[in-house]
Amino acid sequence: MNETKEVEDFILILENLKNGLSEIVFEVVDKNDKKLTDLVRSQLSTGTEGTGKPIKPPYTPFTVKIKKAKAQEHRFVTLRDTGDFWASIDVEFDRSNESIQVIATDPKTNKLILKYGPNILEVSPENLRVFLKMVFTDIEQQFKKALL
């Protein structure tokens, strides 16, 4: 009889953990959102979008001239000129759909997405692995707290 109660209690703990799983992930990502957005900026700085492919189309010859004059990267597209777009990169949480998305709030964001594609703000699989390694301890600690 006592063993049945222990199993029931354990099942209840697991159900509560399952129900709180999304919130644990949201909390940890919210606490570490700068790390995630820095990884996206790092991708952009190498001319890479979320699929790991180069950002296309390349800069026009006119833009290359401007970039050279400003001593900015011109060999590949970084989407950094004034820095406003990069500075506007943030993380958005949608608890109703249980989703986390990297966004940019700069007024030219939609124009950049139309020209260069929706993957410019995606986290590459490699950077997602890096991020998960960065936050694993936090997630593990939150799970342990939830189990106690």
trRosetta pair geometry for C-beta under 8 A, 3 or more apart (Angstrom, degrees):
i j d omega theta_ij theta_ji phi_ij phi_ji
1 4 5.8 -51 -155 29 32 113
1 5 6.9 33 149 -17 63 103
2 5 5.6 -52 -155 33 37 114
2 6 6.6 39 148 -20 66 103
3 6 5.6 -52 -151 34 35 114
3 7 6.5 35 151 -18 66 104
4 7 5.8 -53 -149 36 32 111
4 8 6.3 33 152 -18 65 107
5 8 5.6 -54 -147 38 31 113
5 9 6.2 34 153 -20 65 106
6 9 5.7 -52 -146 36 30 112
6 10 6.3 31 153 -20 63 106
7 10 5.6 -53 -147 36 31 112
7 11 6.4 33 152 -19 64 104
8 11 5.7 -52 -148 35 31 112
8 12 6.4 34 151 -20 63 105
9 12 5.6 -54 -150 35 32 114
9 13 6.5 36 150 -21 65 103
10 13 5.6 -50 -150 33 33 114
10 14 6.5 32 151 -17 65 105
11 14 5.7 -54 -149 38 32 111
11 15 6.3 34 152 -20 65 105
12 15 5.7 -52 -147 35 31 112
12 16 6.4 31 154 -18 64 105
13 16 5.8 -56 -150 37 30 111
13 17 6.3 31 151 -20 64 107
13 147 6.1 63 172 -143 123 62
14 17 5.5 -53 -145 36 32 113
14 18 6.3 36 153 -22 65 103
15 18 5.6 -50 -147 34 31 113
15 19 6.4 29 153 -16 64 106
16 19 5.7 -56 -148 39 31 111
16 20 6.2 12 157 -4 66 113
16 146 7.1 -170 118 177 98 98
17 20 6.0 -69 -143 49 28 99
17 21 6.4 58 152 -60 64 86
17 143 7.1 53 -151 -147 120 78
17 146 5.1 114 -111 133 85 126
17 147 6.4 17 -82 -78 132 72
18 21 5.7 -23 -152 -18 31 119
20 23 5.1 -59 -163 45 66 114
20 24 5.9 73 139 -29 86 99
20 146 5.7 -170 88 -134 139 136
21 24 5.7 -55 -151 31 31 112
21 25 6.6 26 155 -15 65 105
22 25 5.8 -57 -152 38 33 109
22 26 6.2 34 151 -20 68 107
22 95 7.2 116 141 -145 126 76
22 98 4.8 -81 -129 -131 137 108
23 26 5.5 -50 -144 37 34 114
23 27 6.3 38 155 -22 65 104
24 27 5.8 -54 -150 34 28 112
24 28 6.4 22 156 -14 64 108
24 139 6.7 93 147 -141 109 72
24 142 4.4 147 -152 136 108 135
24 143 6.7 75 -170 -68 161 65
24 146 6.6 -60 -76 -42 134 143
25 28 6.0 -59 -147 39 30 107
25 29 6.1 24 159 -14 67 110
25 100 7.6 -123 137 -30 107 135
25 139 7.2 22 -99 -117 62 110
26 29 6.0 -60 -143 42 26 106
26 30 6.0 29 157 -22 64 111
26 93 5.6 76 -142 -142 107 138
26 95 6.7 12 -94 -95 157 92
26 100 7.2 -178 -107 -75 68 113
27 30 5.8 -57 -145 36 25 112
27 31 6.3 25 156 -18 62 108
27 142 6.7 151 78 -117 128 150
28 31 5.7 -55 -149 36 30 112
28 32 6.3 -5 160 11 64 114
28 135 5.2 111 162 -179 116 125
28 138 4.7 142 -134 119 108 121
28 139 5.2 2 -89 -75 170 75
28 142 6.2 -112 -58 -11 112 149
29 32 6.1 -77 -142 57 28 89
29 33 6.2 62 154 -77 68 76
29 36 6.7 22 -159 -32 87 149
29 91 6.6 -154 152 169 105 155
29 93 7.6 144 90 -87 123 110
29 100 5.5 -37 141 -129 167 157
29 135 7.3 17 -82 -137 53 170
30 33 5.8 -9 -144 -37 30 112
30 91 7.4 -157 -102 94 51 133
30 93 6.9 -20 -75 -49 104 142
31 138 6.7 -162 79 -162 139 154
32 35 4.6 -29 176 28 92 121
32 36 6.4 95 122 -22 84 94
32 131 7.6 141 130 -164 129 92
32 134 6.6 152 -167 119 145 115
32 135 5.1 -135 22 -88 167 118
32 138 7.0 -174 -33 25 129 163
33 36 5.5 -55 -153 37 42 113
33 37 6.2 34 154 -14 74 106
33 90 7.2 20 160 -166 129 64
33 91 4.1 -127 -144 19 115 136
34 37 5.9 -55 -142 42 33 105
34 38 6.0 39 155 -24 65 106
35 38 5.7 -54 -147 35 27 114
35 39 6.7 32 152 -23 61 102
35 131 6.3 139 124 -127 107 86
35 134 5.5 -164 169 132 152 158
35 135 7.4 168 76 -52 149 101
36 39 5.8 -52 -156 29 32 112
36 40 6.9 30 148 -16 63 101
36 91 5.9 56 82 -73 135 129
36 102 6.8 -148 141 -86 109 111
36 123 6.7 -56 -165 -89 91 138
36 131 5.5 51 -99 -127 78 139
37 40 5.5 -48 -152 34 41 112
37 41 6.4 43 149 -18 68 102
37 89 4.8 149 -158 121 109 105
37 90 6.3 -16 -92 -106 142 25
37 91 6.4 -119 -53 -38 102 89
37 102 6.6 154 -100 -136 72 109
38 41 5.5 -52 -147 39 35 113
38 42 6.2 43 150 -26 65 103
39 42 5.4 -48 -148 32 33 117
39 43 6.7 40 150 -22 62 98
39 123 6.3 40 106 -134 122 101
39 127 4.2 139 171 -170 124 123
39 130 6.3 163 -118 83 134 125
39 131 5.9 -83 -18 -63 162 106
40 43 5.6 -47 -155 29 35 115
40 44 6.6 34 149 -16 64 104
40 50 8.0 -16 -125 -81 90 91
40 89 5.8 -160 90 -178 131 145
40 102 5.3 154 -68 -172 156 158
40 121 6.4 19 -160 -151 140 53
40 122 7.9 162 -120 84 106 21
40 123 6.1 -78 -77 -90 90 72
40 127 7.4 139 -68 137 48 160
41 44 5.5 -54 -149 38 35 112
41 45 6.2 41 151 -27 67 104
41 86 5.6 75 -120 -154 110 105
41 89 6.3 -177 -61 50 93 157
42 45 5.6 -50 -147 30 31 115
42 46 7.0 16 156 -7 61 104
42 127 7.2 160 72 -110 117 131
43 46 6.3 -74 -162 41 31 99
43 48 4.7 -99 -172 84 80 95
43 49 6.9 87 150 -121 123 14
43 50 7.1 45 164 -78 164 48
43 123 7.8 -175 -25 -135 148 45
43 124 5.7 156 -106 -14 135 116
43 127 6.2 -72 -57 -36 114 153
44 47 7.5 45 -174 -74 37 21
44 48 7.3 -116 -77 56 22 58
44 49 7.9 44 -91 -91 66 52
44 55 7.5 37 -133 -41 66 144
44 78 5.4 90 153 -167 81 63
44 79 5.4 -71 -160 45 123 108
44 80 6.8 116 136 -34 119 102
44 86 7.0 -163 87 -103 152 100
44 120 7.1 56 -97 -172 103 86
45 73 7.6 131 -163 -5 63 161
45 78 5.7 33 -119 -142 34 116
45 80 7.3 17 -96 -10 69 142
46 76 7.5 -1 158 89 40 144
46 78 7.9 108 22 -107 15 91
47 54 5.4 -2 137 -143 103 83
47 55 5.4 -124 -173 23 64 98
47 73 7.7 -141 -54 145 103 136
47 75 7.7 -87 -50 96 152 78
47 76 3.0 -18 -97 134 158 129
47 77 5.4 106 -136 57 89 55
47 78 5.9 -63 -75 -73 67 65
48 52 6.2 -16 -170 -150 119 33
48 53 7.0 147 -147 77 74 23
48 54 6.4 -61 -98 -101 57 40
48 55 6.8 -150 -101 -28 6 84
48 124 6.8 -4 138 -60 120 142
49 52 7.7 -57 75 7 57 16
49 53 6.1 -18 49 67 96 74
49 54 7.6 50 4 141 88 14
49 55 5.1 115 -42 -85 100 78
49 116 7.2 177 -81 154 135 106
49 117 6.6 29 -152 80 168 115
49 119 4.2 82 152 114 123 100
49 120 5.0 -67 -122 -92 107 47
49 122 6.7 56 164 46 82 99
49 124 7.8 134 120 -73 37 97
50 119 4.1 -133 42 -173 101 86
50 120 7.2 -102 -11 -46 93 4
50 121 7.1 -14 -42 81 125 28
50 122 2.4 0 -81 85 171 104
50 123 6.0 35 -128 43 103 15
50 124 5.3 -166 -154 -71 45 58
51 119 5.2 -17 -16 -166 94 155
51 122 7.1 46 -38 80 60 140
51 124 7.1 -47 51 -117 4 83
52 124 5.1 101 -68 -143 76 123
52 125 7.1 -37 -43 28 120 91
52 126 6.9 90 -94 1 114 113
53 56 7.6 -41 135 -7 109 106
53 119 7.8 45 48 107 100 151
54 76 6.2 -104 -151 -149 111 122
54 77 7.5 108 170 36 86 96
55 76 7.0 112 46 167 93 93
55 77 4.0 -108 92 80 118 119
55 78 7.8 162 36 -73 146 21
55 79 7.0 -112 -175 -31 169 103
55 116 5.4 -2 -169 -160 101 123
55 117 7.9 -161 -143 39 72 105
55 120 6.3 56 -118 -105 116 97
56 77 7.4 174 -79 15 22 141
56 116 7.1 147 73 -141 36 72
56 117 7.7 37 62 -5 75 125
57 77 7.8 106 94 -46 38 145
57 115 7.5 -82 28 171 91 89
57 116 7.7 -120 22 -101 54 68
58 76 7.0 -81 -126 -129 91 49
58 77 6.2 -153 -133 -37 43 102
59 63 4.0 -124 -172 92 104 123
59 64 5.1 135 110 -59 122 76
59 67 6.6 -8 -176 -14 169 142
59 74 6.4 -90 55 -160 156 70
59 76 8.0 147 -6 -174 102 14
59 77 5.8 160 -45 -84 82 80
60 63 4.8 95 51 8 77 101
60 64 7.0 -134 95 -8 40 86
61 64 5.4 -51 -147 32 34 117
61 65 6.7 40 154 -22 64 100
62 65 5.8 -52 -158 29 32 112
62 66 6.8 29 148 -15 64 105
63 66 5.5 -53 -150 37 38 113
63 67 6.1 40 151 -21 69 106
63 74 7.7 172 124 -139 77 93
64 67 5.6 -54 -145 38 31 113
64 68 6.3 34 154 -21 64 105
64 74 4.7 99 -144 -177 71 120
65 68 5.8 -54 -149 35 29 111
65 69 6.4 29 153 -19 63 107
66 69 5.7 -57 -151 36 31 112
66 70 6.4 16 155 -7 65 111
67 70 5.9 -65 -147 46 30 103
67 72 4.4 -96 -158 74 79 99
67 73 6.8 -56 -178 85 127 35
67 74 3.6 150 102 -88 133 101
68 71 7.4 27 -177 -79 34 34
68 72 7.8 -90 -55 48 19 66
68 74 5.4 -23 -56 -27 73 161
70 81 7.8 62 83 -155 171 71
72 78 7.7 -135 167 46 105 135
72 80 7.1 -157 -161 99 126 92
72 81 7.2 35 -159 -121 175 51
73 76 6.8 -33 155 55 115 69
73 78 5.1 75 74 -20 131 139
73 80 7.5 57 40 60 110 110
77 116 6.8 -171 142 -115 152 132
79 85 5.7 -95 154 103 99 148
79 86 7.3 140 109 -61 91 85
79 112 6.1 72 -136 -154 121 138
79 116 7.0 -87 -77 4 120 169
79 120 6.5 90 -43 -169 159 133
80 83 6.3 28 -159 -89 91 54
80 85 7.1 -139 -99 62 50 107
80 86 5.4 18 -105 -37 98 131
81 85 7.7 62 28 12 83 114
82 85 7.9 104 58 1 82 79
83 86 5.4 -60 -157 47 56 112
83 87 5.6 58 147 -27 82 108
84 87 5.7 -58 -144 38 28 111
84 88 6.3 24 158 -21 64 110
84 106 5.1 119 133 -124 93 126
84 108 7.8 85 95 25 118 112
85 88 5.9 -64 -152 35 28 109
85 89 7.4 47 149 -43 60 89
85 104 5.9 18 -168 -176 73 144
85 106 4.4 -100 -103 28 55 164
85 108 6.3 -65 -82 71 109 106
85 109 6.8 149 -134 -81 94 71
85 112 6.6 78 -134 -34 145 161
86 89 6.0 -34 -165 -5 39 115
87 106 7.6 99 64 -68 78 113
88 104 4.6 79 103 -169 101 77
88 105 4.3 -135 -173 53 112 72
88 106 3.9 -177 21 -40 156 83
88 109 7.1 -112 104 -62 138 118
89 102 6.5 3 -170 -180 95 101
89 103 7.4 166 -147 90 50 39
89 104 4.9 -29 -88 -94 59 89
89 121 7.1 -173 -130 -129 101 99
90 102 7.5 164 86 -155 32 59
90 103 5.7 -25 67 67 81 85
90 104 7.2 135 17 -102 74 36
90 105 6.5 13 15 -15 123 108
91 100 6.3 -7 -173 -174 106 97
91 101 7.3 150 -158 79 58 39
91 102 5.9 -39 -100 -101 64 59
91 103 7.4 127 -124 20 15 82
92 100 7.4 157 80 -158 49 49
92 101 5.0 -21 61 66 98 91
92 102 7.7 151 16 -112 81 10
92 103 4.7 34 -14 -4 121 130
93 99 7.8 163 -156 89 44 50
93 100 5.8 -15 -106 -107 67 74
94 97 4.6 4 122 42 119 101
94 98 7.4 -46 97 16 77 13
94 99 4.7 2 57 58 108 90
94 100 7.7 -161 25 -74 73 31
94 101 7.1 27 -4 2 109 110
95 98 6.8 24 -161 -81 37 48
101 121 7.9 47 170 128 84 119
102 121 4.7 -162 103 168 100 92
102 122 7.0 162 47 -103 119 20
102 123 6.3 122 -14 -41 138 90
103 109 7.7 31 176 -163 74 157
103 121 6.5 48 -109 177 23 153
104 109 4.3 174 90 -108 103 125
104 112 7.8 -15 72 58 147 137
104 121 6.1 -137 -16 -97 100 132
105 109 6.9 -51 -122 -28 3 145
106 109 5.1 130 66 -45 77 91
108 111 4.9 -57 -166 46 71 118
108 112 5.7 74 135 -27 88 101
109 112 5.8 -61 -149 37 30 109
109 113 6.3 27 156 -18 67 106
110 113 5.6 -54 -146 37 32 111
110 114 6.3 35 154 -20 65 105
111 114 5.8 -53 -149 35 30 113
111 115 6.4 20 155 -12 63 110
112 115 5.9 -61 -146 42 30 105
112 116 5.7 -18 173 23 70 114
112 120 6.5 -93 140 70 106 165
113 116 6.8 -71 -120 58 21 78
113 117 6.8 -60 -166 114 56 13
113 118 5.6 40 -162 -93 105 55
113 120 6.5 -138 -101 33 64 120
113 121 7.6 -33 -93 -3 106 113
116 120 5.1 57 108 -58 121 133
117 120 6.2 133 77 -27 70 89
118 121 7.3 -62 178 37 55 92
118 122 7.3 65 129 -36 73 109
119 122 4.6 -45 -151 16 63 126
123 127 5.1 -125 -174 92 86 112
123 128 4.9 110 124 -67 118 86
123 131 6.9 -27 -170 -5 147 145
124 127 4.6 85 55 13 85 102
124 128 6.8 -143 92 -10 42 85
125 128 5.5 -51 -145 32 31 115
125 129 6.7 34 154 -19 63 101
126 129 5.9 -54 -158 33 32 111
126 130 6.6 33 146 -19 64 104
127 130 5.1 -46 -146 35 41 117
127 131 6.2 45 153 -21 68 101
128 131 5.6 -51 -147 36 32 112
128 132 6.3 33 153 -19 64 105
129 132 5.8 -53 -145 37 30 111
129 133 6.5 33 154 -19 63 104
130 133 5.9 -57 -155 35 30 111
130 134 6.5 32 148 -22 64 106
131 134 5.4 -54 -152 32 35 115
131 135 6.4 3 161 3 69 110
132 135 6.3 -69 -140 50 29 92
132 136 6.1 58 156 -63 66 89
133 136 5.8 -23 -142 -15 29 119
135 138 4.9 -53 -167 42 72 117
135 139 5.8 72 135 -24 88 100
136 139 5.7 -59 -149 38 32 109
136 140 6.0 33 155 -21 68 109
137 140 5.6 -53 -145 37 30 114
137 141 6.3 31 156 -20 65 105
138 141 5.9 -55 -148 35 29 110
138 142 6.4 28 154 -18 64 106
139 142 5.8 -56 -149 37 31 111
139 143 6.4 32 153 -19 65 105
140 143 5.8 -54 -150 35 30 111
140 144 6.5 30 153 -19 64 105
141 144 5.7 -53 -148 35 32 112
141 145 6.4 34 152 -20 65 104
142 145 5.7 -52 -149 35 32 112
142 146 6.4 32 152 -20 64 107
143 146 5.6 -57 -149 37 32 112
143 147 6.4 30 153 -20 66 107
144 147 5.7 -57 -148 35 32 110
144 148 6.6 30 155 -23 65 106
145 148 6.0 -58 -151 30 31 109
